[in-house]
């Protein structure tokens, strides 16, 4: 098995949503949506949902194509905890 360690500061990935400014913009978008929905602490919820998004992306890379659905279910729990209704 080949294992490679890549430090983010050594990689230039233009347009990749998991690096640099794009990652910050995704979190900012999620935060604005959380603010609009009336979430108590939008910054924390935005970070949590972004972590779920990134985790689902990594899971898909390793062949777990159900990760996005699992992340969606957990995100729904986070929002419901904040009193925000979600689709069933």
HUVEN-V615975 format. One record per helix or strand. SS is the DSSP state (@ for helix, = for strand). FROM is the first residue (numbers start at 0). LEN is the number of residues. If there is no record, write none. Layout:
# HUVEN-V615975
SS,FROM,LEN ; SS,FROM,LEN
This chain:
# HUVEN-V615975
@,7,3 ; @,19,18 ; @,41,20 ; @,66,15
